Amino acid sequence: MPGRIIKKQYRKARYILYRETLIDAKEHVLTFLGSFVGIGLIGLLNSQYLVASDNLFLIGSFGASSVLVYGLINSPLAQPRNLIGGHVICAIIGVTVFKLFSAELWFACALAVSLSIVAMQITKTLHPPGGATALIAVTGGEKIRALGYMYVLSPVLSGVLILFLVALIFNNLRHRKYPSKPILKRRKAPRFAR
């Protein structure tokens, strides 16, 4: 009896793993196009307004966000609230921690990431690349640090809005649906007993 249960669970797990990794070629094309256009637009803005060495608009955490919003579109971590809220909250925390504790860089790095994780958990905006956004606010080059709280608006907010708008376009082609949950939930009017 236990052997049969184990075999059944094994077959079930194998099927689930197989199904999760089975994506057709058209999905790969949409994922590629979405991430290419999203990161490309941010890079284009960067090249139009800054010299190539400044690279302020293209922060590393946007690459990780692209994996989620174009490759794992049904993940709770890829939804608009998480994408936008997670990055913005983490950027605010990162800048604040740097301003308060810049003398001890190791401490500022650890504190910025740790506070960001807890803040995202509390606000239900958990987005793993947000931790990198906070870390970049602390460890980024002199030009990033010189932005202060402007870092929150640009590159962070402007960049994630570009990623989000491109995700709305490419992730709603074919049978895809993004966001997977409605952005604004409508409340049903309470039913009163007659």
N, C-alpha and C positions, 0 to 999 in steps of 0.2 A: 504493500500500500504506500509507504513513504517513497519508494522508488518511483512509483507511477506519478505521484504528486511532483517530485523533483523534475522528472522528465517533462511533465506538462508545463511547469513553470519555466523550464529551460527553453522549450519551444516558443512559449509566449514571449519571453525576453528576447530571443533571437529574432522573432517576427517584428517586435517593436523597434529594435535597433535597426533592422533592415528597412522598415518603413520610414524611420526618421532620416536615414541617409539616402533614401531614394528620391531624387529630385530630377525632373526631366531637363533636357538641354535648354528648353525655352526659359525655364526658371533661371538658369545660369546666365542667359543672355540679359534678362531683365535685371538681375542682380548686378551684373557688370555695368550695364548702361546707367542704372540709377547711381551707383557709387561713383562711376566715372564723371557723370554730369555734376553730381553734388560736390565732390572734391574739386573738380575742374572749375566750377563757378567760383568757389572760394579762392582757388589759386589764381584765377583770372583777375579777381578783385585785387588780390595781393600784388600782381604784376602791374596793374594799372596805376596803383596809388603808391607803391613802395618800390624801392630798389630790391633786387632779388635777394640780397643778403639780409634784409630786414625780416622778411618772412613772418610777419606778425599775425596775419589772418589764418595761416595754416598751422594750427597747433596739433600736436600728435594725438590728442584724445579724439579728434574728429575722425581719424582713421578707424579707431576702435568703434566709434559710434556708427560709422558706415557699415561695419560688419553686422551690427544689430539691426539698424533700420532698413537695410537693403537685403540682407541675407537671412535674418531671423525675424521677419516682420510680425509674426504672431506672438513673439515673446513679450511677456509683460514689461521686460526691461527696455523694449524698443518702442513702446507707445509714446505718443507726443508728450504726455504729462511727465514721463520719466526722462525723455530726451531733453526737453527744454528746461524743465524744473531742476533736474539733476545737475545739468551743466551750470545753470545760473546760480543755484545755491552754493555749489562747490566753488565757483569763481569768487563769489562774495566772501566765503570763508577763507579761501586761499589768500586773497588780497589782505583781508583783515589780520590774519595770523602773521603774514609777512610784515605788515606795518608794526605789529606789537612785538614780535620776537625775531626780527631779522638778525640780531647779534648772534644768535645760536641757530645756525641753519639746520642742523640735524634735528633739533627740537621742533623748529617751525615746520619742517617737512612732515615729521611724524604727527604733529598736532593737526595740521591742515587736513591730511588724509583721514585721520581718525575722526575728527569732528565732522568732516564731510559725510562719511559713511553713516554716522549716527543721525545727522540732520536729514539725509535722504531717507533713512528708515522711518524717522518720525513723520516726515511730510509725505511718505509713500511715493517718492520720486526716485527710487533706487535705479541708478544707471551707472554701471561700473566705470565707463570712461570718465565720469564726473570726478572720480578720485584723481585721475591724471590731470584734469583741468585745475584742481586745487593745487596739485604738486607743481604744475607748470607756473602757476602764479607765484610760487615761492622760489623755484629754482630757475625760472626762465631767465633769459639774458637781461641785460640792463634796460633795453628798450621795453621789454614786457613789464618789468618792475616799475619803470618810470610811468607807465600808463596809470598805475594806481587803480581806482575803481572804474576807470574807463575800460579796463580789461574785461569787465563784466559785459559791457555793451558791445564793444568791438575789440577783440575778435569773437568772444564767446557767444553772446546772444545773436549777433548778426550771422555768425557761422552756423549755429544750430537751426536758425530759421531757414537758411538756405537748404540745409540737409533735409529739414522737415518738408518744405515745399516740393523739393524734388522727389522725396519719398511719396508724397501724396499723388504725384503724377505717375511715377513708374510702378508703384506698388498697387495701383488700382487698374493696371492693364491686365487683360486676360481674366483669369479667375481669382486673382489676388484681391485682397481686401485690406486696406490700411487706412486708418487705425483699425485694429481688430475689435475694439470696443468703441462705442460712440464717444466723441469728445465731450459733448454735453449730454448728460442723461436727462430725459424728460421725466418729471415726476407725475405719477398718475394722481388725479384728484381723488381724495378720500371718498369712499362710498359710505354714505350715511344710511343707517337702517330706517326704513319707512314705517 
